[in-house]
Amino acid sequence: MHYVLCFVAALIVSAPPGESRAAEKFKAVASFSILADLVKQVGGEHVDVTAIVGPDGDAHVFQPSPLDAKAVADAGIVVVNGLGLEGWVARLIQSSGTKAPVVVASHGVRPLEGEGEDTGKVDPHAWQSIANAKIYVANIRDGLISADPADRADFEAKAKAYLARLDQLETEVKAAIASIPPKNRRIITTHDAFGYFGRAYGMSFIAPQGVSTETEPSAKDVATIIRQVKAQHVPAVFLENISDDRLMQQIARETGAKIGDKLYSDALPGKGAATYIDMMHNNIAAFVKALQQ
Amino acid sequence: MILDALYNALIAPFAEFDFMRRALVGSIALSLGAGPVGVFMMLRRMSLFGDAMAHAILPGAAIGFLVSGLSLGAMTFGGLVAGILVVLLAGLVTRNTALKEDASLAAFYLISLALGVTIVSVKGSNIDLLHVLFGSILALDDTALFLLAGITTCTLLVLAMLYRPLILECVDPEYLKSVSRAGGPTHLVFLVMVVMTLVGGFSALGTLLAVGIMMLPAASARFWATELDGMIVVATVTAMLASVIGLILSYHSGLPTGPVIILATGCLYAVSLLLGPHGGLVWRLAPRVHLEA
């Protein structure tokens, strides 16, 4: 729907001769779908955003295609997450030969270290805390302004409005977590994507897969989690849109924990929760539904 | 005391955890079928066939994905059909042209792989289908166990029926051709069985485990027996033993389960290579005292 509106708007604006600004819309490339949404929110109609890893895609393990390299080469600005999420992106940027400035959206975020096996590795899922998402938005705004100074006022206004919406979202998230009894604020997810969320809003998360989806769990890991779930009476396990869920179903079967609604951690879904804010709404609704008793 | 320690080391993991019992049953079911099939494949010089098959199934899995989304059943079925098509076509070419089996198989599996990659990218999704399709031994649900057990049962029944012609086919195909016309059909039925065992193994346990548990014990058995029956028994027992050792090691050490099981078969292979009475290195290097006397 948004695309259609943009297209119509572009037609209207570009109709009078001489007014060619809309035709040369500024091109931005974001490494994955959540970042692309943030860029879209700040850039508005001035920016044409593409995500390299699209909805429901896994940014941890991704093989770029020539089309992706072309998109990066043609871009006016490239936005990446950083913190080691997209190991492939530096090579892609280099080999595409793009001159576009690269914005590291997580610049300035206080990185969180992974736990257990991931000690020493940085957890890249910083966007799961809304405070960090605000840092992302500020970085994206500054990047867009320096790449396209003509639209400065608009970028600033849009970013300001969006930051206000994020503040409101954060209030909602806190209220939702507060409605869950403290002893229930524990869940299991397939890969360790909610470290920042847990730290910011006071929930604990256990995951068999560690912070990247690439690793293979051992029998010991699975046994430890099952013991933990039984001992701490963890009420629910959650599946994500990007991971193999057979292992989680086995854990649920064995512990009697219930399976909650699907969570979106690293990618927006193809349909349904199509923006960052929708994604956070979806996730807290799933938490509340499964844990509030 | 010692009994307690032994119980804790060897039995307790299986007594306490359902997923360990499932892993044990699954790997033993696979071993029963893969042992004999692996020996025949080794004798037919098809030891690298399994790895080719892991790629050849992609277009089937992709079409299954296009038709019914991320459904494991549809993708496995598609993979099975693609695998069988590839071996049947390769088999027909081998039997009717001058091309040798390895070359015609390589040709068809490469075409199949390329077709699969193309189909996946037409859909525009970047989910690694093979990654999703290939299961993990720690996440065997009822369906996966029935699949493995069913395939093993079929395989053993067919092997029993085709035992004589298969041996002739392996040892002296020209002789079989001169006395009977059963050679072609026997070979094709055998190939279909191999594909079934492999694809079932892939979707339940992953490629490394399915191929490894088929070929390494067969290679080890070569050093312990000269008769086919003996080799089959040794291969099957080796595969089962390695599965149990691997599972227990992974449980206590925290190393990933699939690779550890294959490393266990690797160790047994190394022992066979050194000490096996038929062609073991130690016997070759040791001076043949009894001949000099």
Interface residues (C-beta under 8 A of the other chain):
Chain A: V53 G54 D56 G57 D58 V61 F62 Q63 S65 T215 E216 P217 S218 A219 K220 D221 V222 A223 I226 I242 D244 R246 L247 Q249 Q250 I251 R253 E254
Chain B: P13 E16 F17 D18 F19 M20 R22 A23 S121 G124 S125 N126 I127 D128 H131 V132 G135 S136 L138 A139 L140 D141 A144 L247 S250 Y251 H252 S253 G254 L255 P256 T257 G258 P259 V260
